[in-house]
Each structure stands twice: as structure tokens, then as C-alpha cells.
Amino acid sequence: MTATHVRWWRWRKNSLRRRSDVFEACAGVAAGCAIVLGAPAAGLTAGLAVDHSLQHTVRVQHANRTQVAAVVLKAGPREAADPDPESGRVREERRDAVVRWTAPDGHVHTAQVRVGAAHDKGDHVAMWTDKSGAVPAPAPLDSRSATTHAMLAGIGTFLAASVLGLMGRQLLMWQLMRRRLAEWEREWAAAGQSWGRAGAGG
């Protein structure tokens, strides 16, 4: 008997094969297909859903914010920057500054905002405001960052689905193995009762 015949014995007709063996083989194949096909599908679906949501956020934020040019009137002391929790890279050093800008409607506004540490009094900086140009606002999410977050969400979902699928498959195989061992125990017990008896065929 070759190795190939041993490997696929559950699929070949023989007197030793039980119905539970065929069920176990089919369950293993089904679970494997679910992992191979389901995990990538779950990751792709999650990634596309997150990307759609974030790209919508990008459009809304850009539609409701305006970038204006401001002049630094007074710059505060430089502050050391903390590492970015998402990328791990050290952020640009920042400082508080009082700036003045002209809104699209022609009104002049003054406010305290955060600017790069290299900017000093008299420098021109680009800043974001609300749609009217009167109130400072955080920079809107950009499309590239949204895509990156969506990709990370898709990869995370794929990995989580793969792990859960593998755990589920192992649990299923373990339960089927327990059932097969219990079946063997019952058959051995029944066979043992007839051994040594006349006419029992043992």
C-alpha cells in the first residue's frame, strides 16, 4: 500500500472505513474551505466597509473646513513632541502661537493655535478653520490615511477570522475524535464479550 492510499483512506471504500470516518473527513475539508475562503472574504469586506466610511468622513471634513494663511503674532516656548501612538514615530515639535488671518468673507480673526516649533513671530503658516473661516479647526483626515486605516482594519479582521476559524476547526476535530474513540470503545467492549465462546467465531 502506497503513502497516497494511506493518506486518502477515508475516501476509499474498504471494510474498515466507518460512516464517522467519512463525516470527519468531510467536516475537515469544509472547515478548511471556510478558513481559506471565509477569512479573506471577511477581511476584504471589513476593509471596504471601513474605507467607504472613512472616505465619506474625508469628503465631509474637507467640505466643512477651509484652509487659510495666517501670520504668527506671538510664539510660545517650544515643547518636546511625544511619539505618535499610531506610527510610533516622533511627531514634529510644536508650540502655542497667537496668529491672525483673514477669512474668505474679509473679516480678520485672531486666535491661539498650535504651530510647528520652527515658526516664529512674523512667519506665515497654513491653518484650518471651519467653513466660515472664523474658528480654528483640526486638519481634516486625508484620503491616504483613510486608506491606510482601512487596510489595517481589513488585515486585522482577516487575522482574527483565521484564528477563530482554526480554533473552531480544532475544536470540531477534537469532538469528532472523541466520538470516534467512544465508538471504538463500544465496539471493543461488544467484541470482548464474545471472545472464547464456542461458536462465537472468536
C-alpha positions in Angstrom: 0.0 0.0 0.0 1.5 3.3 -1.0 1.5 6.5 1.1 -1.1 8.0 -1.2 -3.5 5.2 -0.4 -3.0 5.6 3.3 -3.4 9.4 3.1 -6.8 9.2 1.4 -8.1 6.0 3.1 -11.2 7.8 4.4 -12.3 8.5 0.9 -11.7 4.9 -0.4 -14.2 2.1 0.0 -12.9 -0.5 2.5 -14.2 -2.7 5.2 -12.5 -0.7 8.0 -14.0 2.7 7.0 -16.9 3.8 9.1 -19.5 6.4 8.4 -18.0 8.6 11.1 -14.7 8.5 9.3 -16.3 9.9 6.1 -18.1 12.5 8.2 -14.8 13.5 9.9 -13.0 13.9 6.5 -15.9 16.0 5.1 -16.0 18.2 8.2 -12.3 18.8 8.0 -12.5 19.8 4.3 -15.5 22.0 4.9 -13.7 23.7 7.9 -10.6 24.2 5.8 -12.5 25.7 2.9 -14.3 28.0 5.4 -11.0 29.3 6.7 -9.3 29.6 3.2 -12.3 31.4 1.6 -14.1 32.9 4.6 -11.2 34.7 6.3 -10.1 36.6 3.1 -13.7 37.5 2.4 -14.2 38.8 5.9 -11.1 40.9 5.7 -11.9 42.3 2.3 -15.5 43.1 3.4 -14.3 44.8 6.5 -11.6 46.8 4.7 -14.0 48.0 2.0 -16.6 49.0 4.6 -14.1 50.9 6.7 -12.7 52.6 3.6 -16.1 53.6 2.4 -17.0 55.1 5.8 -13.6 56.9 6.2 -13.6 58.3 2.7 -17.1 59.7 3.4 -15.6 61.3 6.5 -12.8 62.8 4.4 -15.2 64.3 2.0 -17.4 65.7 4.7 -14.5 67.2 6.7 -13.0 68.8 3.6 -16.3 70.2 2.6 -16.8 71.8 6.1 -13.3 73.2 6.6 -11.3 75.9 5.0 -7.5 76.3 4.8 -6.3 79.9 5.3 -3.0 81.6 5.5 -2.2 83.1 8.9 0.6 85.3 10.3 2.3 84.4 13.7 1.9 87.4 16.1 3.4 85.8 19.1 5.1 82.4 19.6 5.3 80.5 22.9 8.1 78.2 24.1 9.0 75.0 22.1 7.6 71.7 23.5 9.1 68.3 23.1 6.8 66.1 21.0 5.5 62.7 22.1 5.7 59.6 19.8 2.7 59.2 17.5 0.7 56.3 19.0 -0.3 55.0 15.5 3.0 55.1 13.7 5.5 55.1 16.6 7.4 58.0 15.0 8.2 61.1 16.9 5.9 63.9 15.9 7.1 67.3 14.8 7.8 69.6 17.8 5.0 72.1 18.3 4.4 75.3 20.1 1.5 77.5 21.0 1.2 80.7 19.0 -1.1 83.6 18.5 -2.0 84.0 14.8 -4.0 86.4 12.7 -5.8 85.5 9.5 -8.4 86.9 7.1 -11.5 84.8 6.5 -12.9 84.4 3.0 -15.6 87.0 3.9 -12.9 89.5 4.6 -13.1 89.6 8.4 -9.8 89.5 10.3 -9.6 86.9 13.2 -7.1 86.2 15.9 -6.7 83.0 17.9 -4.2 80.8 19.7 -3.3 77.7 17.8 -0.6 75.0 17.6 2.1 75.6 15.0 5.4 73.9 14.2 8.3 74.7 16.5 10.3 76.3 13.7 7.7 79.0 13.1 8.3 82.3 14.9 6.9 85.8 15.0 6.2 87.2 11.6 6.1 83.8 9.8 3.2 82.7 7.6 1.6 79.4 8.4 -1.3 77.4 6.8 -4.1 76.6 9.2 -7.5 75.0 9.0 -10.7 76.7 10.1 -14.4 75.9 9.9 -16.3 76.5 6.7 -16.8 80.2 7.5 -13.1 80.7 8.1 -13.7 82.2 11.6 -13.0 79.4 14.0 -9.8 77.3 14.0 -10.4 73.6 13.4 -8.2 70.4 13.3 -6.8 69.4 10.0 -9.2 67.1 8.1 -8.5 63.4 7.6 -6.7 62.9 4.3 -7.6 60.1 1.8 -4.3 58.3 2.1 -4.6 58.0 5.9 -8.1 56.8 5.5 -7.0 54.1 3.1 -4.2 53.0 5.4 -6.6 52.7 8.3 -9.0 50.7 6.1 -6.2 48.3 5.1 -5.2 47.8 8.7 -8.8 47.1 9.6 -9.1 44.5 6.8 -5.8 42.8 7.8 -6.9 42.7 11.4 -10.3 41.2 10.5 -8.6 38.6 8.3 -6.2 37.5 11.0 -9.0 37.4 13.6 -11.2 35.3 11.3 -8.3 33.0 10.5 -7.5 32.4 14.2 -11.2 31.8 15.1 -11.6 29.5 12.1 -8.5 27.5 13.1 -9.7 27.3 16.7 -13.2 26.2 15.5 -11.7 23.5 13.2 -9.5 22.2 16.0 -12.5 22.0 18.4 -14.6 20.3 15.8 -11.8 17.7 15.0 -11.4 17.1 18.8 -15.1 16.5 19.3 -15.2 14.1 16.3 -12.1 12.3 17.6 -13.8 11.8 21.0 -16.9 10.4 19.3 -14.8 8.0 17.2 -12.8 6.8 20.3 -16.1 6.3 22.2 -17.4 4.3 19.2 -14.3 2.1 19.2 -14.7 1.6 23.0 -18.2 0.3 22.5 -17.2 -2.0 19.6 -14.2 -3.4 21.6 -16.5 -4.0 24.6 -19.0 -5.8 22.4 -16.3 -7.9 20.7 -14.7 -8.8 24.0 -17.8 -10.4 25.4 -17.9 -13.0 22.6 -14.2 -14.0 22.7 -13.6 -17.6 23.8 -17.2 -18.7 23.5 -18.0 -21.8 21.4 -19.5 -20.9 18.1 -18.8 -17.2 18.6 -16.3 -17.2 15.8 -13.6 -15.8 18.1 
